[in-house]
Amino acid sequence: MALEEFEHYLKANLPRAESFHPHYEAALAKMLLAGGKRFRPALLLAVTEGINPLMRSAAMPVALAVEMLHTYSLIHDDLPAMDNAALRRGHETLHVAHDETTAILAGDALNTHAFWLLSRAPLDAAVRVALIETLSADGGSAGMVLGQAIDCHFERQRLSVEQVAFIHRHKTGRLIAASLKMGALVAGAEAALCDRLYGLGMGLGLFFQVRDDIIDATEDEIQAGKTTGVDRDKNSYVTLLGLEGAQKEAAALEQAARASIDALEPALRARLLAVLANYFS
């Protein structure tokens, strides 16, 4: 139910930029409306509801901010200078549908609009500052962007499994961890629980990256809803460990995540497991 409410909230709160540009405003909304799993907002809302259900409405702009920042990262990840992908969320990527300039600027706009949303969330000022601090740290120069930078720089150079794990903890794990922590911040959780959820998110991030590497190697574009085969020249878990080795690594990471979730309070555990049911074996 929370995700249905989130979809309505998203559609009612798309970034607006009325002007005489022929497609800029449509481009801002295109990848948001294209769908996607909404995994990060789902985690954030599950945590808030699991700790303090009365804060669900207040969590909506925070969840949208995370989804906007994630969507910006996908738009830029698909650019010709990065993965040069033609398909995302079952739709043409922005640089294909429009042009590269539009894609770059739409990504830039969603990135900054995310923080505008956080600044206006119906929460105490101290909570808003903590949310902005968390998302900017985990999505920024020492977080997600760092992981992407290392991933691109070493694209055709062999790395160790430990180095690839470093990339993916930053490129994928940090934003998932931030989503869980931000849900706890909205709910007014104590620092210790925020830290536990952040650690869970880092483990989940690595699990989902290994899972994504397996999907890239085994599914076609229709199944995946995005361009596949883009990791063949990259340091993926499949290229380093082989398909069977990557599958074993994913299973181990799933087991560790389940153990962390099992240690949480029942209401929170139930909501997180409901979000993860389609991803866990």
Buried (B, 14 or more C-beta within 10 A) or exposed (E): EBBEBBEEBBEEBBBEEEEEEEBBBBBBBBBBBBEBBBBBBBBBBBBBBBBBEEBBEBBBBBBBBBBBBBBBBBBBBBBEEBBEBBBBBEBBBBBBBBEEEBBBBBBEBBBEBBBEBBBEBEBEEEBBEBBBEBBBBBBBEEBBBBBBBBBBEBEEEEBEEEBBBBBBBBBBBBBBBBBBBBBBBBBBBEEEBBEBBBBBBBBBBBBBBBBBBBBBBBBEBEEBBBBBEBBEEBBBBBBBBEBEBBBEBBEEBBEBBEEBBEEBEEEBBBBBBEBBEEBEE
